[in-house]
Amino acid sequence: MDLGLKGKCAIVGGASMGIGYGIARQLAQEGARVAITARRETGLQNAADALRAETGAEILPIQADCRRAEDCTRVVESVVRDFGPIDILVNNDGAPPLGDLTSFDDNAWTKAVEQNLMYVVRMARAVVPHMRARGGGSILNITAISAIQPIAGFGLSVATWGGVIGFAKTLSLEVARDDINVNTICPGYIETQRLEKVFASGGEDPHAMRRQLEAEVPMGRIGRVEDISGLVALLVSPRGRYITGATIQVDGGLLRSVR
């Protein structure tokens, strides 16, 4: 199926590895021109080289710290200057530290808000005028299943990503008439470096933890990055434009709620 992404301009955050890299690769394979961001320059450049070699697409690496307002502004300005009008924004980054909620001081909370919530707010605020002028576009946020089914120890992410979901739903109402759709994906357990950190932080046998997580998932396996990136490509494409304001779990059936 041709998703109609050829020649589209996309920004993908946290794209040096994991889910962000997989999304960038999927969009590039569909013919999009992809600007990728990450905090670490070496990893970002390596990812850009790999994406170019694998897909032959135009890739624009921009080193940036999503927690800094000036970096968010610079990313959008750089993409407009070097790639032209922006069609797609995928907000994706890592996550704050794990731990009991009462153990975090105000500084930890401030960092979590900047990383998870304000990053999304600033990037959306910067791209919406360009998308309006363009005649439409797509904004998609990557959070986690814990945002809608809280997990003990993940409280910084749960609280701040909960804000992202509320922001995205409201924004979807405000920009719908501009033909801009806004959605949020909540991945479950996905094979990424983040999941490996969870294994390492548990103080238990990582292999036993993996088996336990697999047993929790009705499909009986940990998800793959491709399980996320394929849905992203659909939602940000013209074929997915009528889907907006949605919060979609991709978790192998892990979420128990019927909402």
Long-range contacts (C-beta under 8 A, 24 or more apart in sequence): 1-239, 3-30, 3-233, 3-234, 3-237, 3-238, 3-239, 4-237, 4-238, 4-239, 5-30, 5-31, 5-32, 5-233, 5-236, 5-237, 6-30, 6-31, 6-32, 7-31, 7-32, 7-33, 8-32, 8-33, 8-87, 8-88, 9-33, 9-35, 9-79, 9-83, 9-84, 9-85, 9-86, 9-87, 9-88, 10-34, 10-35, 10-86, 10-87, 10-88, 10-89, 10-90, 10-236, 11-35, 11-36, 11-37, 11-75, 11-76, 11-79, 11-86, 11-88, 11-89, 11-90, 11-123, 11-127, 12-36, 12-37, 12-90, 12-92, 13-37, 13-38, 13-66, 13-90, 13-91, 13-92, 13-93, 13-119, 13-123, 14-38, 14-66, 14-92, 14-93, 14-94, 15-44, 15-47, 15-92, 16-40, 16-43, 16-44, 16-46, 16-47, 17-43, 17-47, 17-192, 17-193, 18-190, 18-192, 18-193, 18-194, 18-225, 19-92, 19-142, 19-187, 19-190, 19-192, 19-225, 19-228, 19-229, 20-90, 20-92, 20-93, 20-142, 21-47, 21-51, 21-225, 22-225, 22-226, 22-228, 22-229, 23-90, 23-92, 23-142, 23-228, 23-229, 23-232, 23-233, 24-51, 24-59, 25-51, 25-54, 25-55, 25-229, 26-226, 26-229, 26-230, 26-232, 26-233, 27-88, 27-232, 27-233, 27-236, 28-54, 28-55, 28-57, 28-59, 29-55, 29-57, 30-233, 30-237, 31-57, 32-57, 32-87, 32-88, 33-57, 33-58, 33-59, 33-60, 33-83, 34-58, 34-59, 34-60, 35-59, 35-60, 35-61, 35-62, 35-75, 35-78, 35-79, 35-82, 35-83, 36-60, 36-61, 36-62, 37-61, 37-62, 37-63, 37-64, 37-66, 37-75, 38-63, 38-64, 39-63, 39-64, 39-65, 39-66, 58-83, 66-93, 66-115, 66-119, 66-123, 67-111, 67-114, 67-115, 67-118, 67-119, 68-114, 69-118, 69-122, 72-119, 72-122, 72-123, 72-126, 73-122, 73-126, 75-123, 75-126, 76-123, 76-126, 76-127, 76-130, 80-130, 85-130, 85-133, 85-134, 86-127, 86-130, 86-131, 86-134, 86-137, 87-131, 87-134, 87-136, 87-137, 87-138, 87-236, 88-137, 88-138, 88-139, 88-140, 88-236, 89-123, 89-124, 89-127, 89-137, 89-138, 89-139, 89-140, 90-140, 90-141, 90-142, 90-232, 90-236, 91-119, 91-120, 91-123, 91-124, 91-139, 91-140, 91-141, 91-142, 91-164, 92-141, 92-142, 93-119, 94-194, 95-144, 95-154, 95-156, 95-157, 95-194, 96-156, 96-157, 96-160, 97-156, 98-153, 98-154, 98-197, 98-198, 98-201, 99-153, 99-155, 99-156, 100-153, 100-155, 101-155, 101-156, 104-155, 104-156, 108-156, 109-156, 112-156, 112-157, 112-159, 112-160, 113-160, 113-163, 115-160, 116-143, 116-156, 116-157, 116-160, 116-161, 116-163, 116-164, 117-160, 117-161, 117-163, 117-164, 117-167, 120-164, 120-167, 120-168, 121-167, 124-167, 124-171, 124-182, 128-171, 128-175, 128-178, 128-180, 131-175, 131-178, 131-180, 132-175, 132-178, 132-180, 135-179, 136-178, 136-179, 136-180, 136-241, 137-179, 137-180, 138-180, 138-181, 138-182, 138-183, 138-235, 138-236, 138-237, 138-240, 138-241, 139-168, 139-171, 139-180, 139-181, 139-182, 139-183, 140-182, 140-183, 140-184, 140-185, 140-232, 140-235, 140-236, 141-168, 141-182, 141-183, 141-184, 141-185, 142-184, 142-185, 142-187, 142-228, 142-232, 143-184, 143-185, 143-186, 143-187, 144-186, 144-187, 144-188, 145-186, 145-187, 145-188, 145-189, 145-249, 145-251, 145-254, 145-255, 147-186, 148-186, 148-247, 148-249, 148-255, 148-257, 149-254, 149-255, 149-256, 149-257, 165-247, 168-245, 168-247, 169-245, 169-247, 172-244, 172-245, 173-245, 176-244, 176-245, 179-241, 181-235, 181-240, 181-241, 181-242, 181-243, 181-244, 182-244, 182-245, 183-235, 183-243, 183-244, 183-245, 183-246, 183-247, 183-248, 184-246, 184-247, 184-248, 185-228, 185-231, 185-232, 185-235, 185-248, 185-249, 185-250, 186-247, 186-248, 186-249, 186-250, 186-251, 186-255, 187-223, 187-227, 187-228, 187-249, 187-250, 187-251, 188-217, 188-223, 188-249, 188-250, 188-251, 188-252, 188-254, 188-255, 189-213, 189-216, 189-217, 189-222, 189-223, 189-251, 189-252, 189-254, 190-222, 190-223, 190-224, 190-225, 190-227, 190-228, 191-222, 191-223, 191-224, 191-225, 192-225, 195-222, 216-254, 217-251, 217-252, 217-253, 217-254, 218-252, 218-253, 218-254, 219-252, 219-253, 220-252, 221-252, 223-250, 223-251, 223-252
